């Protein structure tokens, strides 16, 4: 889909740019969602018999990626609030 001006030319200036701070926050939230989905899948795929292993061993990497994404979201939210809060 293209946006056209009154002369029929593509008018890229009609597309509102995303705010960089807001975009960073949205991308961090998206990373949390995708890593949570991967973690839930790995947890559901743990076999009923794990032998000498703990069930957590089967999804430790995904748990770590999710934890990192959660921490990054917290930092992005903190930065967003800091940058967008009115100053006195």
C-alpha positions as CSV (number, residue, x, y, z in Angstrom):
1,X,0.0,0.0,0.0
2,X,1.3,3.4,-0.9
3,X,0.3,6.8,0.1
4,X,-0.1,9.2,-2.8
5,X,-0.2,13.0,-2.8
6,X,-2.6,15.1,-4.9
7,X,-0.4,14.7,-8.0
8,X,-0.4,10.9,-7.8
9,X,3.2,10.7,-6.5
10,X,4.2,8.6,-3.6
11,X,4.2,10.9,-0.6
12,X,6.6,9.3,2.0
13,X,6.2,12.4,4.1
14,X,2.6,11.4,4.9
15,X,3.9,8.4,6.8
16,X,4.3,9.3,10.5
17,X,7.7,8.1,11.8
18,X,7.8,6.0,14.9
19,X,9.2,7.6,18.0
20,X,12.6,6.0,18.7
21,X,11.9,5.7,22.4
22,X,8.5,4.2,21.9
23,X,9.8,1.8,19.3
24,X,12.5,0.6,21.6
25,X,9.9,-0.1,24.3
26,X,7.6,-2.0,21.8
27,X,10.5,-4.1,20.5
28,X,11.5,-5.0,24.0
29,X,7.9,-6.0,24.8
30,X,7.8,-8.1,21.6
31,X,11.0,-9.8,22.6
32,X,9.4,-10.8,26.0
33,X,6.4,-12.2,24.1
34,X,8.4,-14.2,21.7
35,X,10.8,-15.6,24.3
36,X,7.9,-16.4,26.6
37,X,6.2,-18.3,23.7
38,X,9.4,-20.3,23.1
39,X,9.8,-21.0,26.9
40,X,6.2,-22.3,27.2
41,X,6.7,-24.6,24.2
42,X,9.9,-26.0,25.6
43,X,8.2,-26.5,29.0
44,X,5.4,-28.4,27.3
45,X,7.9,-30.5,25.4
46,X,9.6,-31.9,28.5
47,X,9.3,-35.7,28.4
48,X,7.5,-37.4,31.3
49,X,10.6,-39.3,32.1
50,X,13.8,-37.2,32.4
51,X,16.1,-39.8,33.9
52,X,18.9,-38.2,35.9
53,X,18.0,-34.7,34.6
54,X,15.7,-32.1,36.1
55,X,12.8,-30.9,34.0
56,X,14.4,-27.4,34.2
57,X,17.4,-28.7,32.3
58,X,15.3,-29.2,29.2
59,X,14.4,-25.5,29.0
60,X,17.2,-23.7,30.8
61,X,18.3,-21.9,27.6
62,X,14.8,-20.6,26.9
63,X,14.4,-19.6,30.5
64,X,17.6,-17.6,30.4
65,X,16.5,-15.9,27.1
66,X,13.2,-15.1,28.6
67,X,14.8,-13.7,31.8
68,X,17.1,-11.6,29.7
69,X,14.2,-10.2,27.7
70,X,12.3,-9.4,30.8
71,X,15.2,-7.5,32.2
72,X,15.7,-5.7,28.9
73,X,12.1,-4.7,28.9
74,X,12.4,-3.3,32.4
75,X,15.4,-1.3,31.4
76,X,13.6,0.0,28.2
77,X,10.5,0.9,30.3
78,X,12.7,2.7,32.8
79,X,14.5,4.6,30.0
80,X,11.2,5.4,28.3
81,X,9.7,6.8,31.5
82,X,12.9,8.8,32.2
83,X,13.1,10.3,28.7
84,X,9.4,11.1,28.4
85,X,8.7,12.4,31.9
86,X,8.3,16.2,32.2
87,X,11.2,17.9,34.0
88,X,10.7,20.7,36.6
